[in-house]
Amino acid sequence: MTEAPAFLDRRSVQGRRALAGLTLGSGVAILDGSVVNVALRTMGRDLDASLAQLQWVVNGYLLALASLVLVGGALGDRRGRRRVYLVGVGAFAVASALCALAQTPGQLVALRVLQGVGAALLTPGALALIQASYRPEDRAAAIGTWAGLSGIAGALGPVVGGWVVDHTSWRWIFAINVPLCVAVVLLTRNAVPESRDPSATGAFDVLGAGFTVLSLGAATYALTASGESGGGAVTAAWVVAVACAVGFVVVESRSSHPMVHLGMFRNRVFSAANAMTLLVYGALGGVSLFVVLQLQAAGWSALEAGLSGLPITISLMLLSSRAAALAQRTGPRMPMTVGPLVCAAGALLLLAATDAPSWLTVLPGMVVFSLGLALLVSPLTAAVLAAAPDRETGVASGVNNAVARAGSLLAVAALPAVVGLAGDDYLGRETMAAGYRGAMLWCAVLLALGGVVSWFGLGRAPR
């Protein structure tokens, strides 16, 4: 599985250096995914951007990441995981530097797509390199360290972003990535041994990857454009999205080396878990976007808005292992049903932040939402991996990761149009409050549907 003469010892200097480089690289990608929402309002004013253009600032990154994360994993298996990881880090650094210099909304969107491409190359590589590089007895601890520090990066994102926006310029949320990426390259280049998957043979699934990008891209355009305009362009985009989705299914079912083995979806638990993922992570993307926009429209600073999201990451860090232990005793059905319903209750409580929000009206909803999320995330991951054959656990994890990103992508694209927000409505206190109210109601509906899907779809799934 690995080309190195010996596995790394986690306690050695080389082992610690390698883990630092892999963790920092993943952390930078996670940080950038969570930091941008807090800065959107300031970016919009500075660049004179419409709401649709700000949606694309978020969705350009998510689109590239969701549609190419499986491609990044497959390229690493074939071409060398360390090589692809470092290429991804380099692309991410270049794109970040250019994002900091963007002068128009169009430039920023295009560069965010490039950032997403870099993230799609490095994100699957980090975990694969840990699995391939460390001694078997060190892998669990190394993965735990990687996951824990990645969670801290997610927690710091909104806080760091808020402080940067309030005290310097939104451009620094991108510029700060450059020295961090340089540190990742210096730590990783010589410390991490190269590895490949010798069983990853055959032609690369170019058609499958292309259909994925086109389908998600066309659907995202159609959902976003429907809030600003309508007519033939939106209809044509939907036709392209559906046609490419059908093309993807046909290609994957006939390919001898498919990017996604569609047979996995014949497993009821796997299909139900991914359907729930689409709904729940769509709602999570909506809540993350609309809460910070609403709070800033109501007069909160960017730092205060960023701090409002801390309960989510704190709950995940403190309670995820306990939720996993609960799922081991009861099976995944109960926590994956109750968790989304608790999240839905949290989204409804967040309606209290519609008019003159304060910490007393924001924190209860965020805490309840966070507790529900902590209850479902670990059982969801375990259920997805347990439902796939051992040889396909990596692909199963990648599929679930892509579905989660796609859920957030589609929700962020659709919700502003659904709740009647367009143009510069996000800058107005009253228009933003009305849109926020509708968005929280829709997020609660998505979360409740996620609970229903889990209850009926998982059935008596094995523990």
SELOKE-939164 format. One record per residue (C-alpha): residue number from 1; residue in three letters; x, y, z. Coordinates in nm, 3 decimals, always signed. Layout:
% residues N
NUM	ALA	X	Y	Z
...
END
This chain:
% residues 463
1	MET	+0.000	+0.000	+0.000
2	THR	+0.294	+0.231	+0.060
3	GLU	+0.622	+0.273	-0.119
4	ALA	+0.812	+0.375	+0.195
5	PRO	+1.059	+0.124	+0.340
6	ALA	+0.909	+0.165	+0.688
7	PHE	+0.603	+0.314	+0.851
8	LEU	+0.626	+0.638	+1.050
9	ASP	+0.635	+0.636	+1.429
10	ARG	+0.392	+0.901	+1.556
11	ARG	+0.629	+0.995	+1.839
12	SER	+0.937	+1.043	+1.622
13	VAL	+1.047	+1.384	+1.496
14	GLN	+0.957	+1.287	+1.139
15	GLY	+0.622	+1.145	+1.250
16	ARG	+0.527	+1.460	+1.441
17	ARG	+0.642	+1.680	+1.155
18	ALA	+0.440	+1.484	+0.900
19	LEU	+0.127	+1.493	+1.114
20	ALA	+0.168	+1.867	+1.166
21	GLY	+0.190	+1.924	+0.790
22	LEU	-0.112	+1.705	+0.710
23	THR	-0.322	+1.855	+0.989
24	LEU	-0.232	+2.214	+0.904
25	GLY	-0.316	+2.161	+0.536
26	SER	-0.660	+2.022	+0.616
27	GLY	-0.711	+2.295	+0.874
28	VAL	-0.642	+2.570	+0.621
29	ALA	-0.906	+2.429	+0.384
30	ILE	-1.161	+2.393	+0.666
31	LEU	-1.079	+2.741	+0.799
32	ASP	-1.135	+2.897	+0.459
33	GLY	-1.468	+2.721	+0.420
34	SER	-1.600	+2.864	+0.747
35	VAL	-1.436	+3.206	+0.752
36	VAL	-1.591	+3.353	+0.436
37	ASN	-1.955	+3.372	+0.555
38	VAL	-1.864	+3.623	+0.824
39	ALA	-1.695	+3.850	+0.568
40	LEU	-1.966	+3.835	+0.299
41	ARG	-2.147	+4.154	+0.398
42	THR	-1.823	+4.357	+0.404
43	MET	-1.709	+4.204	+0.073
44	GLY	-2.044	+4.292	-0.082
45	ARG	-2.020	+4.657	+0.019
46	ASP	-1.656	+4.688	-0.088
47	LEU	-1.700	+4.521	-0.428
48	ASP	-2.057	+4.646	-0.487
49	ALA	-2.174	+4.285	-0.520
50	SER	-2.529	+4.159	-0.548
51	LEU	-2.663	+3.880	-0.330
52	ALA	-2.636	+3.637	-0.623
53	GLN	-2.268	+3.724	-0.665
54	LEU	-2.208	+3.668	-0.293
55	GLN	-2.383	+3.332	-0.323
56	TRP	-2.131	+3.241	-0.590
57	VAL	-1.842	+3.349	-0.367
58	VAL	-1.956	+3.073	-0.131
59	ASN	-2.080	+2.829	-0.394
60	GLY	-1.783	+2.855	-0.632
61	TYR	-1.567	+2.699	-0.360
62	LEU	-1.829	+2.440	-0.262
63	LEU	-1.901	+2.347	-0.623
64	ALA	-1.538	+2.265	-0.702
65	LEU	-1.492	+2.082	-0.372
66	ALA	-1.814	+1.877	-0.394
67	SER	-1.770	+1.774	-0.756
68	LEU	-1.396	+1.704	-0.749
69	VAL	-1.323	+1.558	-0.404
70	LEU	-1.360	+1.202	-0.538
71	VAL	-1.140	+1.295	-0.832
72	GLY	-0.874	+1.420	-0.590
73	GLY	-0.879	+1.092	-0.401
74	ALA	-0.858	+0.886	-0.719
75	LEU	-0.569	+1.095	-0.857
76	GLY	-0.377	+1.049	-0.532
77	ASP	-0.424	+0.672	-0.545
78	ARG	-0.289	+0.663	-0.900
79	ARG	-0.032	+0.944	-0.921
80	GLY	+0.097	+0.953	-0.565
81	ARG	-0.088	+1.085	-0.263
82	ARG	+0.188	+1.315	-0.140
83	ARG	+0.237	+1.461	-0.488
84	VAL	-0.133	+1.535	-0.536
85	TYR	-0.161	+1.672	-0.181
86	LEU	+0.125	+1.916	-0.240
87	VAL	-0.015	+2.022	-0.578
88	GLY	-0.345	+2.093	-0.402
89	VAL	-0.172	+2.299	-0.133
90	GLY	+0.015	+2.496	-0.399
91	ALA	-0.301	+2.565	-0.601
92	PHE	-0.481	+2.671	-0.283
93	ALA	-0.200	+2.913	-0.192
94	VAL	-0.191	+3.075	-0.537
95	ALA	-0.569	+3.109	-0.548
96	SER	-0.574	+3.259	-0.197
97	ALA	-0.317	+3.522	-0.289
98	LEU	-0.516	+3.616	-0.598
99	CYS	-0.844	+3.624	-0.401
100	ALA	-0.685	+3.884	-0.173
101	LEU	-0.617	+4.100	-0.480
102	ALA	-0.958	+4.058	-0.651
103	GLN	-1.110	+4.385	-0.772
104	THR	-1.450	+4.267	-0.895
105	PRO	-1.706	+4.009	-0.780
106	GLY	-1.647	+3.808	-1.098
107	GLN	-1.274	+3.784	-1.031
108	LEU	-1.334	+3.673	-0.673
109	VAL	-1.583	+3.403	-0.778
110	ALA	-1.346	+3.261	-1.041
111	LEU	-1.060	+3.250	-0.792
112	ARG	-1.279	+3.087	-0.528
113	VAL	-1.344	+2.807	-0.778
114	LEU	-0.966	+2.763	-0.812
115	GLN	-0.940	+2.752	-0.433
116	GLY	-1.202	+2.478	-0.431
117	VAL	-1.001	+2.277	-0.684
118	GLY	-0.697	+2.298	-0.457
119	ALA	-0.905	+2.195	-0.157
120	ALA	-1.048	+1.898	-0.350
121	LEU	-0.694	+1.775	-0.421
122	LEU	-0.563	+1.812	-0.066
123	THR	-0.868	+1.720	+0.144
124	PRO	-0.889	+1.345	+0.067
125	GLY	-0.510	+1.315	+0.055
126	ALA	-0.448	+1.406	+0.418
127	LEU	-0.645	+1.118	+0.570
128	ALA	-0.522	+0.872	+0.306
129	LEU	-0.160	+0.967	+0.377
130	ILE	-0.208	+0.916	+0.751
131	GLN	-0.358	+0.574	+0.687
132	ALA	-0.078	+0.475	+0.449
133	SER	+0.220	+0.631	+0.629
134	TYR	+0.189	+0.548	+0.999
135	ARG	+0.237	+0.222	+1.185
136	PRO	-0.092	+0.035	+1.233
137	GLU	-0.077	+0.086	+1.610
138	ASP	-0.032	+0.465	+1.562
139	ARG	-0.302	+0.526	+1.302
140	ALA	-0.600	+0.566	+1.536
141	ALA	-0.415	+0.820	+1.753
142	ALA	-0.286	+1.007	+1.446
143	ILE	-0.634	+1.024	+1.295
144	GLY	-0.773	+1.139	+1.630
145	THR	-0.518	+1.419	+1.648
146	TRP	-0.593	+1.518	+1.289
147	ALA	-0.970	+1.520	+1.350
148	GLY	-0.945	+1.711	+1.678
149	LEU	-0.719	+1.985	+1.543
150	SER	-0.930	+2.010	+1.227
151	GLY	-1.229	+2.070	+1.454
152	ILE	-1.042	+2.348	+1.628
153	ALA	-0.973	+2.505	+1.287
154	GLY	-1.345	+2.497	+1.213
155	ALA	-1.414	+2.665	+1.547
156	LEU	-1.156	+2.936	+1.489
157	GLY	-1.277	+3.018	+1.138
158	PRO	-1.572	+3.247	+1.217
159	VAL	-1.392	+3.404	+1.513
160	VAL	-1.070	+3.474	+1.323
161	GLY	-1.268	+3.595	+1.023
162	GLY	-1.476	+3.829	+1.236
163	TRP	-1.169	+3.977	+1.406
164	VAL	-0.989	+4.023	+1.073
165	VAL	-1.289	+4.193	+0.911
166	ASP	-1.344	+4.425	+1.208
167	HIS	-0.979	+4.528	+1.254
168	THR	-0.809	+4.501	+0.913
169	SER	-0.962	+4.410	+0.576
170	TRP	-1.157	+4.113	+0.442
171	ARG	-0.867	+4.058	+0.199
172	TRP	-0.652	+3.927	+0.485
173	ILE	-0.879	+3.624	+0.536
174	PHE	-0.735	+3.501	+0.206
175	ALA	-0.382	+3.645	+0.230
176	ILE	-0.316	+3.468	+0.562
177	ASN	-0.346	+3.133	+0.381
178	VAL	-0.025	+3.192	+0.184
179	PRO	+0.232	+3.162	+0.468
180	LEU	+0.029	+2.877	+0.618
181	CYS	+0.045	+2.685	+0.289
182	VAL	+0.421	+2.749	+0.263
183	ALA	+0.458	+2.597	+0.611
184	VAL	+0.253	+2.293	+0.501
185	VAL	+0.484	+2.234	+0.204
186	LEU	+0.800	+2.268	+0.417
187	LEU	+0.664	+2.028	+0.681
188	THR	+0.527	+1.769	+0.441
189	ARG	+0.766	+1.755	+0.146
190	ASN	+1.039	+1.547	+0.307
191	ALA	+0.862	+1.408	+0.614
192	VAL	+0.571	+1.224	+0.449
193	PRO	+0.659	+0.916	+0.242
194	GLU	+0.498	+0.881	-0.099
195	SER	+0.228	+0.616	-0.137
196	ARG	-0.008	+0.484	-0.402
197	ASP	-0.281	+0.225	-0.427
198	PRO	-0.146	-0.059	-0.645
199	SER	-0.500	-0.183	-0.706
200	ALA	-0.605	+0.152	-0.859
201	THR	-0.555	+0.056	-1.222
202	GLY	-0.740	+0.115	-1.547
203	ALA	-0.846	+0.433	-1.721
204	PHE	-0.942	+0.732	-1.510
205	ASP	-1.316	+0.805	-1.511
206	VAL	-1.301	+1.139	-1.696
207	LEU	-1.660	+1.120	-1.820
208	GLY	-1.798	+1.054	-1.473
209	ALA	-1.604	+1.347	-1.328
210	GLY	-1.714	+1.575	-1.612
211	PHE	-2.081	+1.489	-1.574
212	THR	-2.058	+1.554	-1.198
213	VAL	-1.913	+1.903	-1.247
214	LEU	-2.161	+1.997	-1.520
215	SER	-2.466	+1.866	-1.337
216	LEU	-2.389	+2.036	-1.006
217	GLY	-2.273	+2.355	-1.179
218	ALA	-2.584	+2.383	-1.395
219	ALA	-2.817	+2.313	-1.101
220	THR	-2.637	+2.573	-0.888
221	TYR	-2.665	+2.832	-1.166
222	ALA	-3.035	+2.759	-1.214
223	LEU	-3.112	+2.792	-0.843
224	THR	-2.908	+3.110	-0.802
225	ALA	-3.027	+3.281	-1.123
226	SER	-3.393	+3.215	-1.045
227	GLY	-3.374	+3.478	-0.771
228	GLU	-3.240	+3.748	-1.005
229	SER	-3.403	+3.654	-1.337
230	GLY	-3.586	+3.371	-1.507
231	GLY	-3.667	+3.260	-1.855
232	GLY	-3.477	+3.052	-2.102
233	ALA	-3.136	+3.053	-1.934
234	VAL	-3.270	+2.898	-1.614
235	THR	-3.472	+2.640	-1.805
236	ALA	-3.172	+2.549	-2.018
237	ALA	-2.958	+2.512	-1.706
238	TRP	-3.208	+2.269	-1.554
239	VAL	-3.211	+2.065	-1.875
240	VAL	-2.831	+2.045	-1.868
241	ALA	-2.829	+1.952	-1.498
242	VAL	-3.079	+1.668	-1.543
243	ALA	-2.918	+1.541	-1.864
244	CYS	-2.573	+1.533	-1.705
245	ALA	-2.707	+1.358	-1.394
246	VAL	-2.861	+1.089	-1.615
247	GLY	-2.535	+1.070	-1.813
248	PHE	-2.341	+1.021	-1.489
249	VAL	-2.560	+0.730	-1.383
250	VAL	-2.531	+0.566	-1.728
251	VAL	-2.151	+0.607	-1.743
252	GLU	-2.093	+0.484	-1.386
253	SER	-2.316	+0.180	-1.435
254	ARG	-2.132	+0.075	-1.752
255	SER	-1.773	+0.169	-1.667
256	SER	-1.529	-0.107	-1.574
257	HIS	-1.348	+0.139	-1.341
258	PRO	-1.618	+0.382	-1.221
259	MET	-1.549	+0.678	-0.995
260	VAL	-1.849	+0.574	-0.783
261	HIS	-1.967	+0.214	-0.752
262	LEU	-2.344	+0.258	-0.783
263	GLY	-2.395	-0.086	-0.631
264	MET	-2.328	+0.072	-0.290
265	PHE	-2.662	+0.251	-0.316
266	ARG	-2.845	-0.081	-0.324
267	ASN	-2.770	-0.096	+0.046
268	ARG	-3.070	+0.062	+0.219
269	VAL	-2.867	+0.203	+0.509
270	PHE	-2.609	+0.362	+0.278
271	SER	-2.876	+0.527	+0.061
272	ALA	-3.081	+0.650	+0.358
273	ALA	-2.774	+0.789	+0.534
274	ASN	-2.671	+0.984	+0.226
275	ALA	-3.024	+1.114	+0.170
276	MET	-3.027	+1.235	+0.528
277	THR	-2.683	+1.390	+0.478
278	LEU	-2.808	+1.591	+0.179
279	LEU	-3.100	+1.733	+0.380
280	VAL	-2.918	+1.799	+0.708
281	TYR	-2.604	+1.954	+0.558
282	GLY	-2.822	+2.163	+0.327
283	ALA	-2.992	+2.304	+0.636
284	LEU	-2.655	+2.350	+0.809
285	GLY	-2.531	+2.554	+0.512
286	GLY	-2.847	+2.766	+0.523
287	VAL	-2.825	+2.831	+0.897
288	SER	-2.453	+2.915	+0.879
289	LEU	-2.512	+3.168	+0.600
290	PHE	-2.833	+3.337	+0.714
291	VAL	-2.752	+3.372	+1.084
292	VAL	-2.434	+3.575	+1.025
293	LEU	-2.601	+3.790	+0.756
294	GLN	-2.901	+3.858	+0.979
295	LEU	-2.692	+3.946	+1.283
296	GLN	-2.474	+4.188	+1.086
297	ALA	-2.779	+4.346	+0.921
298	ALA	-2.916	+4.401	+1.274
299	GLY	-2.600	+4.585	+1.378
300	TRP	-2.373	+4.314	+1.519
301	SER	-2.003	+4.332	+1.435
302	ALA	-1.843	+4.065	+1.221
303	LEU	-1.662	+3.925	+1.528
304	GLU	-1.985	+3.902	+1.728
305	ALA	-2.158	+3.729	+1.439
306	GLY	-1.869	+3.484	+1.411
307	LEU	-1.879	+3.406	+1.782
308	SER	-2.245	+3.305	+1.753
309	GLY	-2.140	+2.986	+1.571
310	LEU	-1.900	+2.863	+1.839
311	PRO	-2.156	+2.634	+2.010
312	ILE	-2.163	+2.413	+1.699
313	THR	-1.794	+2.329	+1.703
314	ILE	-1.770	+2.310	+2.083
315	SER	-2.057	+2.061	+2.091
316	LEU	-1.904	+1.852	+1.814
317	MET	-1.567	+1.842	+1.990
318	LEU	-1.707	+1.753	+2.334
319	LEU	-1.997	+1.525	+2.248
320	SER	-1.915	+1.343	+1.923
321	SER	-1.741	+1.052	+2.093
322	ARG	-2.034	+1.005	+2.333
323	ALA	-2.279	+1.007	+2.043
324	ALA	-2.069	+0.741	+1.871
325	ALA	-2.076	+0.527	+2.185
326	LEU	-2.454	+0.569	+2.206
327	ALA	-2.493	+0.458	+1.844
328	GLN	-2.283	+0.149	+1.916
329	ARG	-2.529	+0.049	+2.189
330	THR	-2.856	+0.139	+2.017
331	GLY	-2.773	+0.132	+1.646
332	PRO	-2.773	+0.446	+1.426
333	ARG	-3.149	+0.479	+1.379
334	MET	-3.230	+0.656	+1.705
335	PRO	-2.954	+0.923	+1.714
336	MET	-2.986	+0.987	+1.340
337	THR	-3.360	+1.044	+1.384
338	VAL	-3.359	+1.241	+1.708
339	GLY	-3.055	+1.452	+1.608
340	PRO	-3.216	+1.620	+1.305
341	LEU	-3.539	+1.678	+1.498
342	VAL	-3.346	+1.851	+1.778
343	CYS	-3.168	+2.060	+1.511
344	ALA	-3.508	+2.153	+1.367
345	ALA	-3.618	+2.273	+1.712
346	GLY	-3.301	+2.483	+1.730
347	ALA	-3.374	+2.641	+1.390
348	LEU	-3.723	+2.734	+1.512
349	LEU	-3.578	+2.886	+1.830
350	LEU	-3.349	+3.096	+1.611
351	LEU	-3.660	+3.274	+1.481
352	ALA	-3.633	+3.477	+1.802
353	ALA	-3.333	+3.652	+1.647
354	THR	-3.546	+3.806	+1.372
355	ASP	-3.611	+4.140	+1.543
356	ALA	-3.343	+4.317	+1.750
357	PRO	-3.138	+4.002	+1.816
358	SER	-2.938	+3.974	+2.138
359	TRP	-2.728	+3.697	+2.292
360	LEU	-3.037	+3.592	+2.489
361	THR	-3.231	+3.532	+2.167
362	VAL	-2.946	+3.380	+1.965
363	LEU	-2.768	+3.145	+2.206
364	PRO	-3.062	+2.917	+2.302
365	GLY	-3.133	+2.832	+1.938
366	MET	-2.766	+2.784	+1.853
367	VAL	-2.708	+2.559	+2.156
368	VAL	-3.008	+2.337	+2.079
369	PHE	-2.911	+2.321	+1.711
370	SER	-2.554	+2.229	+1.811
371	LEU	-2.666	+1.952	+2.045
372	GLY	-2.872	+1.793	+1.768
373	LEU	-2.583	+1.814	+1.527
374	ALA	-2.345	+1.652	+1.776
375	LEU	-2.594	+1.371	+1.827
376	LEU	-2.611	+1.278	+1.458
377	VAL	-2.268	+1.343	+1.300
378	SER	-2.064	+1.055	+1.444
379	PRO	-2.341	+0.792	+1.402
380	LEU	-2.389	+0.913	+1.044
381	THR	-2.021	+0.862	+0.957
382	ALA	-2.013	+0.522	+1.125
383	ALA	-2.333	+0.411	+0.948
384	VAL	-2.199	+0.509	+0.606
385	LEU	-1.871	+0.324	+0.656
386	ALA	-2.036	+0.017	+0.809
387	ALA	-2.279	-0.009	+0.518
388	ALA	-1.999	-0.032	+0.257
389	PRO	-1.772	-0.332	+0.192
390	ASP	-1.431	-0.304	+0.358
391	ARG	-1.254	-0.251	+0.026
392	GLU	-1.483	+0.046	-0.054
393	THR	-1.483	+0.236	+0.275
394	GLY	-1.263	+0.510	+0.129
395	VAL	-1.500	+0.561	-0.164
396	ALA	-1.802	+0.548	+0.069
397	SER	-1.651	+0.819	+0.290
398	GLY	-1.570	+1.028	-0.018
399	VAL	-1.925	+0.992	-0.151
400	ASN	-2.072	+1.102	+0.181
401	ASN	-1.832	+1.397	+0.197
402	ALA	-1.932	+1.501	-0.156
403	VAL	-2.303	+1.466	-0.074
404	ALA	-2.259	+1.687	+0.235
405	ARG	-2.085	+1.958	+0.031
406	ALA	-2.348	+1.931	-0.242
407	GLY	-2.625	+1.974	+0.016
408	SER	-2.472	+2.298	+0.143
409	LEU	-2.405	+2.412	-0.214
410	LEU	-2.763	+2.363	-0.332
411	ALA	-2.918	+2.512	-0.018
412	VAL	-2.708	+2.828	-0.034
413	ALA	-2.799	+2.858	-0.403
414	ALA	-3.173	+2.803	-0.355
415	LEU	-3.273	+2.961	-0.023
416	PRO	-3.229	+3.334	-0.105
417	ALA	-3.460	+3.302	-0.407
418	VAL	-3.709	+3.089	-0.212
419	VAL	-3.738	+3.349	+0.065
420	GLY	-3.747	+3.646	-0.174
421	LEU	-3.401	+3.796	-0.129
422	ALA	-3.216	+3.944	-0.427
423	GLY	-2.987	+4.231	-0.526
424	ASP	-2.870	+4.424	-0.220
425	ASP	-3.155	+4.308	+0.008
426	TYR	-2.897	+4.155	+0.242
427	LEU	-2.787	+4.509	+0.337
428	GLY	-3.133	+4.620	+0.451
429	ARG	-3.241	+4.546	+0.808
430	GLU	-3.609	+4.483	+0.735
431	THR	-3.565	+4.293	+0.406
432	MET	-3.295	+4.073	+0.556
433	ALA	-3.509	+4.000	+0.863
434	ALA	-3.800	+3.888	+0.645
435	GLY	-3.574	+3.663	+0.439
436	TYR	-3.407	+3.526	+0.751
437	ARG	-3.743	+3.426	+0.899
438	GLY	-3.836	+3.230	+0.590
439	ALA	-3.491	+3.068	+0.567
440	MET	-3.507	+2.938	+0.928
441	LEU	-3.850	+2.787	+0.861
442	TRP	-3.724	+2.611	+0.548
443	CYS	-3.415	+2.485	+0.732
444	ALA	-3.639	+2.343	+1.005
445	VAL	-3.842	+2.162	+0.737
446	LEU	-3.528	+2.014	+0.579
447	LEU	-3.405	+1.895	+0.918
448	ALA	-3.738	+1.737	+1.008
449	LEU	-3.739	+1.557	+0.673
450	GLY	-3.390	+1.431	+0.754
451	GLY	-3.521	+1.277	+1.074
452	VAL	-3.810	+1.114	+0.889
453	VAL	-3.575	+0.970	+0.625
454	SER	-3.354	+0.822	+0.898
455	TRP	-3.644	+0.665	+1.086
456	PHE	-3.799	+0.494	+0.786
457	GLY	-3.483	+0.443	+0.581
458	LEU	-3.255	+0.294	+0.844
459	GLY	-3.510	+0.063	+0.997
460	ARG	-3.347	-0.188	+1.229
461	ALA	-2.997	-0.121	+1.102
462	PRO	-2.724	-0.328	+1.273
463	ARG	-2.527	-0.172	+1.556
END
